Amino acid sequence: MGEVKVPVDAYYGAQTQRSIDNFKIAQDINRMQKKLLQLLNT
């Protein structure tokens, strides 16, 4: 599949990054992730 760059501070890996790059619906993952973390930390 080739190399893929994942942000250093990401809570996900290469497969998720490929999804973000290739599918418009996955582009909200960063916003969703922060909200999910807030809910888990309450």
CHARMM internal coordinates of N, CA and C (Angstrom, degrees):
IC EDIT
DIST 1 N 1 CA 1.4313
DIST 1 CA 1 C 1.5198
ANGL 1 N 1 CA 1 C 111.95
DIST 1 C 2 N 1.2885
ANGL 1 CA 1 C 2 N 118.29
DIHE 1 N 1 CA 1 C 2 N -20.91
DIST 2 N 2 CA 1.4539
ANGL 1 C 2 N 2 CA 121.21
DIHE 1 CA 1 C 2 N 2 CA -179.65
DIST 2 CA 2 C 1.5165
ANGL 2 N 2 CA 2 C 112.35
DIHE 1 C 2 N 2 CA 2 C 93.92
DIST 2 C 3 N 1.3214
ANGL 2 CA 2 C 3 N 114.34
DIHE 2 N 2 CA 2 C 3 N 174.10
DIST 3 N 3 CA 1.4594
ANGL 2 C 3 N 3 CA 120.47
DIHE 2 CA 2 C 3 N 3 CA -179.43
DIST 3 CA 3 C 1.5177
ANGL 3 N 3 CA 3 C 110.96
DIHE 2 C 3 N 3 CA 3 C -78.27
DIST 3 C 4 N 1.3229
ANGL 3 CA 3 C 4 N 114.88
DIHE 3 N 3 CA 3 C 4 N 150.81
DIST 4 N 4 CA 1.4558
ANGL 3 C 4 N 4 CA 121.22
DIHE 3 CA 3 C 4 N 4 CA 175.13
DIST 4 CA 4 C 1.5252
ANGL 4 N 4 CA 4 C 107.50
DIHE 3 C 4 N 4 CA 4 C -139.65
DIST 4 C 5 N 1.3252
ANGL 4 CA 4 C 5 N 116.35
DIHE 4 N 4 CA 4 C 5 N 137.52
DIST 5 N 5 CA 1.4647
ANGL 4 C 5 N 5 CA 120.51
DIHE 4 CA 4 C 5 N 5 CA -179.97
DIST 5 CA 5 C 1.5234
ANGL 5 N 5 CA 5 C 109.31
DIHE 4 C 5 N 5 CA 5 C -91.69
DIST 5 C 6 N 1.3268
ANGL 5 CA 5 C 6 N 114.89
DIHE 5 N 5 CA 5 C 6 N 126.90
DIST 6 N 6 CA 1.4659
ANGL 5 C 6 N 6 CA 122.57
DIHE 5 CA 5 C 6 N 6 CA 178.28
DIST 6 CA 6 C 1.5242
ANGL 6 N 6 CA 6 C 107.30
DIHE 5 C 6 N 6 CA 6 C -113.64
DIST 6 C 7 N 1.3337
ANGL 6 CA 6 C 7 N 118.05
DIHE 6 N 6 CA 6 C 7 N 131.39
DIST 7 N 7 CA 1.4731
ANGL 6 C 7 N 7 CA 119.31
DIHE 6 CA 6 C 7 N 7 CA 178.58
DIST 7 CA 7 C 1.5219
ANGL 7 N 7 CA 7 C 111.25
DIHE 6 C 7 N 7 CA 7 C -55.30
DIST 7 C 8 N 1.3018
ANGL 7 CA 7 C 8 N 115.29
DIHE 7 N 7 CA 7 C 8 N 142.64
DIST 8 N 8 CA 1.4695
ANGL 7 C 8 N 8 CA 121.62
DIHE 7 CA 7 C 8 N 8 CA -177.39
DIST 8 CA 8 C 1.5221
ANGL 8 N 8 CA 8 C 112.21
DIHE 7 C 8 N 8 CA 8 C -60.84
DIST 8 C 9 N 1.3216
ANGL 8 CA 8 C 9 N 117.75
DIHE 8 N 8 CA 8 C 9 N -31.73
DIST 9 N 9 CA 1.4616
ANGL 8 C 9 N 9 CA 120.87
DIHE 8 CA 8 C 9 N 9 CA -177.27
DIST 9 CA 9 C 1.5289
ANGL 9 N 9 CA 9 C 113.06
DIHE 8 C 9 N 9 CA 9 C -95.53
DIST 9 C 10 N 1.3119
ANGL 9 CA 9 C 10 N 117.36
DIHE 9 N 9 CA 9 C 10 N 12.66
DIST 10 N 10 CA 1.4645
ANGL 9 C 10 N 10 CA 121.75
DIHE 9 CA 9 C 10 N 10 CA -178.27
DIST 10 CA 10 C 1.5278
ANGL 10 N 10 CA 10 C 110.92
DIHE 9 C 10 N 10 CA 10 C -76.34
DIST 10 C 11 N 1.3296
ANGL 10 CA 10 C 11 N 115.03
DIHE 10 N 10 CA 10 C 11 N 147.11
DIST 11 N 11 CA 1.4671
ANGL 10 C 11 N 11 CA 121.15
DIHE 10 CA 10 C 11 N 11 CA 176.19
DIST 11 CA 11 C 1.5242
ANGL 11 N 11 CA 11 C 110.53
DIHE 10 C 11 N 11 CA 11 C -97.62
DIST 11 C 12 N 1.3157
ANGL 11 CA 11 C 12 N 116.73
DIHE 11 N 11 CA 11 C 12 N 21.73
DIST 12 N 12 CA 1.4653
ANGL 11 C 12 N 12 CA 121.94
DIHE 11 CA 11 C 12 N 12 CA -178.11
DIST 12 CA 12 C 1.5195
ANGL 12 N 12 CA 12 C 108.88
DIHE 11 C 12 N 12 CA 12 C -139.30
DIST 12 C 13 N 1.3185
ANGL 12 CA 12 C 13 N 115.53
DIHE 12 N 12 CA 12 C 13 N 171.71
DIST 13 N 13 CA 1.4569
ANGL 12 C 13 N 13 CA 120.92
DIHE 12 CA 12 C 13 N 13 CA -176.33
DIST 13 CA 13 C 1.5143
ANGL 13 N 13 CA 13 C 114.16
DIHE 12 C 13 N 13 CA 13 C -112.38
DIST 13 C 14 N 1.3157
ANGL 13 CA 13 C 14 N 115.30
DIHE 13 N 13 CA 13 C 14 N -162.46
DIST 14 N 14 CA 1.4572
ANGL 13 C 14 N 14 CA 122.76
DIHE 13 CA 13 C 14 N 14 CA -173.39
DIST 14 CA 14 C 1.5282
ANGL 14 N 14 CA 14 C 113.25
DIHE 13 C 14 N 14 CA 14 C -62.22
DIST 14 C 15 N 1.3265
ANGL 14 CA 14 C 15 N 117.85
DIHE 14 N 14 CA 14 C 15 N -40.48
DIST 15 N 15 CA 1.4632
ANGL 14 C 15 N 15 CA 119.55
DIHE 14 CA 14 C 15 N 15 CA -178.29
DIST 15 CA 15 C 1.5267
ANGL 15 N 15 CA 15 C 111.23
DIHE 14 C 15 N 15 CA 15 C -64.19
DIST 15 C 16 N 1.3132
ANGL 15 CA 15 C 16 N 116.73
DIHE 15 N 15 CA 15 C 16 N -40.74
DIST 16 N 16 CA 1.4657
ANGL 15 C 16 N 16 CA 119.87
DIHE 15 CA 15 C 16 N 16 CA 177.63
DIST 16 CA 16 C 1.5164
ANGL 16 N 16 CA 16 C 110.36
DIHE 15 C 16 N 16 CA 16 C -66.44
DIST 16 C 17 N 1.3248
ANGL 16 CA 16 C 17 N 117.85
DIHE 16 N 16 CA 16 C 17 N -39.85
DIST 17 N 17 CA 1.4604
ANGL 16 C 17 N 17 CA 120.71
DIHE 16 CA 16 C 17 N 17 CA 178.33
DIST 17 CA 17 C 1.5264
ANGL 17 N 17 CA 17 C 110.61
DIHE 16 C 17 N 17 CA 17 C -62.30
DIST 17 C 18 N 1.3090
ANGL 17 CA 17 C 18 N 117.37
DIHE 17 N 17 CA 17 C 18 N -40.14
DIST 18 N 18 CA 1.4705
ANGL 17 C 18 N 18 CA 120.41
DIHE 17 CA 17 C 18 N 18 CA 176.62
DIST 18 CA 18 C 1.5290
ANGL 18 N 18 CA 18 C 110.16
DIHE 17 C 18 N 18 CA 18 C -60.89
DIST 18 C 19 N 1.3062
ANGL 18 CA 18 C 19 N 116.82
DIHE 18 N 18 CA 18 C 19 N -40.75
DIST 19 N 19 CA 1.4618
ANGL 18 C 19 N 19 CA 121.15
DIHE 18 CA 18 C 19 N 19 CA 178.72
DIST 19 CA 19 C 1.5281
ANGL 19 N 19 CA 19 C 110.58
DIHE 18 C 19 N 19 CA 19 C -63.94
DIST 19 C 20 N 1.3176
ANGL 19 CA 19 C 20 N 117.27
DIHE 19 N 19 CA 19 C 20 N -44.28
DIST 20 N 20 CA 1.4641
ANGL 19 C 20 N 20 CA 121.63
DIHE 19 CA 19 C 20 N 20 CA 177.78
DIST 20 CA 20 C 1.5268
ANGL 20 N 20 CA 20 C 110.10
DIHE 19 C 20 N 20 CA 20 C -59.52
DIST 20 C 21 N 1.3221
ANGL 20 CA 20 C 21 N 116.57
DIHE 20 N 20 CA 20 C 21 N -42.21
DIST 21 N 21 CA 1.4626
ANGL 20 C 21 N 21 CA 120.98
DIHE 20 CA 20 C 21 N 21 CA -178.52
DIST 21 CA 21 C 1.5218
ANGL 21 N 21 CA 21 C 112.86
DIHE 20 C 21 N 21 CA 21 C -69.29
DIST 21 C 22 N 1.3361
ANGL 21 CA 21 C 22 N 117.63
DIHE 21 N 21 CA 21 C 22 N -31.03
DIST 22 N 22 CA 1.4608
ANGL 21 C 22 N 22 CA 120.65
DIHE 21 CA 21 C 22 N 22 CA -170.66
DIST 22 CA 22 C 1.5225
ANGL 22 N 22 CA 22 C 116.14
DIHE 21 C 22 N 22 CA 22 C -106.28
DIST 22 C 23 N 1.3304
ANGL 22 CA 22 C 23 N 117.73
DIHE 22 N 22 CA 22 C 23 N -17.20
DIST 23 N 23 CA 1.4600
ANGL 22 C 23 N 23 CA 120.16
DIHE 22 CA 22 C 23 N 23 CA -176.41
DIST 23 CA 23 C 1.5227
ANGL 23 N 23 CA 23 C 109.87
DIHE 22 C 23 N 23 CA 23 C -128.49
DIST 23 C 24 N 1.3226
ANGL 23 CA 23 C 24 N 116.56
DIHE 23 N 23 CA 23 C 24 N 119.01
DIST 24 N 24 CA 1.4546
ANGL 23 C 24 N 24 CA 122.01
DIHE 23 CA 23 C 24 N 24 CA -176.45
DIST 24 CA 24 C 1.5332
ANGL 24 N 24 CA 24 C 112.18
DIHE 23 C 24 N 24 CA 24 C -55.82
DIST 24 C 25 N 1.3180
ANGL 24 CA 24 C 25 N 117.99
DIHE 24 N 24 CA 24 C 25 N -37.11
DIST 25 N 25 CA 1.4681
ANGL 24 C 25 N 25 CA 121.34
DIHE 24 CA 24 C 25 N 25 CA -178.01
DIST 25 CA 25 C 1.5286
ANGL 25 N 25 CA 25 C 111.99
DIHE 24 C 25 N 25 CA 25 C -61.47
DIST 25 C 26 N 1.3142
ANGL 25 CA 25 C 26 N 117.78
DIHE 25 N 25 CA 25 C 26 N -26.06
DIST 26 N 26 CA 1.4676
ANGL 25 C 26 N 26 CA 121.55
DIHE 25 CA 25 C 26 N 26 CA -177.04
DIST 26 CA 26 C 1.5222
ANGL 26 N 26 CA 26 C 112.79
DIHE 25 C 26 N 26 CA 26 C -84.24
DIST 26 C 27 N 1.3081
ANGL 26 CA 26 C 27 N 118.89
DIHE 26 N 26 CA 26 C 27 N -3.66
DIST 27 N 27 CA 1.4571
ANGL 26 C 27 N 27 CA 120.70
DIHE 26 CA 26 C 27 N 27 CA -174.28
DIST 27 CA 27 C 1.5218
ANGL 27 N 27 CA 27 C 113.51
DIHE 26 C 27 N 27 CA 27 C -74.17
DIST 27 C 28 N 1.3122
ANGL 27 CA 27 C 28 N 118.70
DIHE 27 N 27 CA 27 C 28 N -9.79
DIST 28 N 28 CA 1.4567
ANGL 27 C 28 N 28 CA 121.57
DIHE 27 CA 27 C 28 N 28 CA 177.33
DIST 28 CA 28 C 1.5255
ANGL 28 N 28 CA 28 C 112.30
DIHE 27 C 28 N 28 CA 28 C -90.03
DIST 28 C 29 N 1.3057
ANGL 28 CA 28 C 29 N 117.96
DIHE 28 N 28 CA 28 C 29 N 10.12
DIST 29 N 29 CA 1.4722
ANGL 28 C 29 N 29 CA 121.01
DIHE 28 CA 28 C 29 N 29 CA -173.91
DIST 29 CA 29 C 1.5245
ANGL 29 N 29 CA 29 C 112.22
DIHE 28 C 29 N 29 CA 29 C -62.04
DIST 29 C 30 N 1.3240
ANGL 29 CA 29 C 30 N 118.23
DIHE 29 N 29 CA 29 C 30 N -35.87
DIST 30 N 30 CA 1.4662
ANGL 29 C 30 N 30 CA 119.30
DIHE 29 CA 29 C 30 N 30 CA -179.08
DIST 30 CA 30 C 1.5240
ANGL 30 N 30 CA 30 C 111.35
DIHE 29 C 30 N 30 CA 30 C -66.53
DIST 30 C 31 N 1.3191
ANGL 30 CA 30 C 31 N 117.80
DIHE 30 N 30 CA 30 C 31 N -41.71
DIST 31 N 31 CA 1.4584
ANGL 30 C 31 N 31 CA 119.84
DIHE 30 CA 30 C 31 N 31 CA 178.60
DIST 31 CA 31 C 1.5218
ANGL 31 N 31 CA 31 C 110.48
DIHE 30 C 31 N 31 CA 31 C -69.07
DIST 31 C 32 N 1.3105
ANGL 31 CA 31 C 32 N 117.15
DIHE 31 N 31 CA 31 C 32 N -41.82
DIST 32 N 32 CA 1.4509
ANGL 31 C 32 N 32 CA 120.98
DIHE 31 CA 31 C 32 N 32 CA 179.95
DIST 32 CA 32 C 1.5365
ANGL 32 N 32 CA 32 C 110.08
DIHE 31 C 32 N 32 CA 32 C -62.54
DIST 32 C 33 N 1.2941
ANGL 32 CA 32 C 33 N 116.84
DIHE 32 N 32 CA 32 C 33 N -41.42
DIST 33 N 33 CA 1.4588
ANGL 32 C 33 N 33 CA 121.78
DIHE 32 CA 32 C 33 N 33 CA -177.16
DIST 33 CA 33 C 1.5319
ANGL 33 N 33 CA 33 C 111.28
DIHE 32 C 33 N 33 CA 33 C -60.26
DIST 33 C 34 N 1.3260
ANGL 33 CA 33 C 34 N 118.26
DIHE 33 N 33 CA 33 C 34 N -45.34
DIST 34 N 34 CA 1.4643
ANGL 33 C 34 N 34 CA 120.85
DIHE 33 CA 33 C 34 N 34 CA -178.58
DIST 34 CA 34 C 1.5311
ANGL 34 N 34 CA 34 C 110.80
DIHE 33 C 34 N 34 CA 34 C -63.27
DIST 34 C 35 N 1.3138
ANGL 34 CA 34 C 35 N 116.73
DIHE 34 N 34 CA 34 C 35 N -42.79
DIST 35 N 35 CA 1.4602
ANGL 34 C 35 N 35 CA 120.59
DIHE 34 CA 34 C 35 N 35 CA 179.35
DIST 35 CA 35 C 1.5297
ANGL 35 N 35 CA 35 C 110.35
DIHE 34 C 35 N 35 CA 35 C -64.05
DIST 35 C 36 N 1.3028
ANGL 35 CA 35 C 36 N 116.75
DIHE 35 N 35 CA 35 C 36 N -42.99
DIST 36 N 36 CA 1.4605
ANGL 35 C 36 N 36 CA 121.41
DIHE 35 CA 35 C 36 N 36 CA 178.60
DIST 36 CA 36 C 1.5254
ANGL 36 N 36 CA 36 C 110.36
DIHE 35 C 36 N 36 CA 36 C -60.45
DIST 36 C 37 N 1.3224
ANGL 36 CA 36 C 37 N 116.91
DIHE 36 N 36 CA 36 C 37 N -43.72
DIST 37 N 37 CA 1.4647
ANGL 36 C 37 N 37 CA 120.29
DIHE 36 CA 36 C 37 N 37 CA 178.93
DIST 37 CA 37 C 1.5201
ANGL 37 N 37 CA 37 C 111.60
DIHE 36 C 37 N 37 CA 37 C -64.22
DIST 37 C 38 N 1.3284
ANGL 37 CA 37 C 38 N 116.84
DIHE 37 N 37 CA 37 C 38 N -38.31
DIST 38 N 38 CA 1.4618
ANGL 37 C 38 N 38 CA 119.79
DIHE 37 CA 37 C 38 N 38 CA 177.76
DIST 38 CA 38 C 1.5221
ANGL 38 N 38 CA 38 C 110.58
DIHE 37 C 38 N 38 CA 38 C -62.91
DIST 38 C 39 N 1.3281
ANGL 38 CA 38 C 39 N 116.75
DIHE 38 N 38 CA 38 C 39 N -42.33
DIST 39 N 39 CA 1.4620
ANGL 38 C 39 N 39 CA 120.40
DIHE 38 CA 38 C 39 N 39 CA 179.70
DIST 39 CA 39 C 1.5237
ANGL 39 N 39 CA 39 C 111.58
DIHE 38 C 39 N 39 CA 39 C -64.83
DIST 39 C 40 N 1.3136
ANGL 39 CA 39 C 40 N 116.31
DIHE 39 N 39 CA 39 C 40 N -38.06
DIST 40 N 40 CA 1.4630
ANGL 39 C 40 N 40 CA 120.34
DIHE 39 CA 39 C 40 N 40 CA -178.92
DIST 40 CA 40 C 1.5325
ANGL 40 N 40 CA 40 C 112.39
DIHE 39 C 40 N 40 CA 40 C -72.10
DIST 40 C 41 N 1.3235
ANGL 40 CA 40 C 41 N 116.18
DIHE 40 N 40 CA 40 C 41 N -25.18
DIST 41 N 41 CA 1.4690
ANGL 40 C 41 N 41 CA 120.25
DIHE 40 CA 40 C 41 N 41 CA -177.31
DIST 41 CA 41 C 1.5268
ANGL 41 N 41 CA 41 C 112.86
DIHE 40 C 41 N 41 CA 41 C -91.80
DIST 41 C 42 N 1.3234
ANGL 41 CA 41 C 42 N 118.17
DIHE 41 N 41 CA 41 C 42 N 4.54
DIST 42 N 42 CA 1.4625
ANGL 41 C 42 N 42 CA 119.56
DIHE 41 CA 41 C 42 N 42 CA -179.02
DIST 42 CA 42 C 1.5020
ANGL 42 N 42 CA 42 C 111.88
DIHE 41 C 42 N 42 CA 42 C -90.21
END
COOR INIT
IC SEED 1 N 1 CA 1 C
IC BUILD
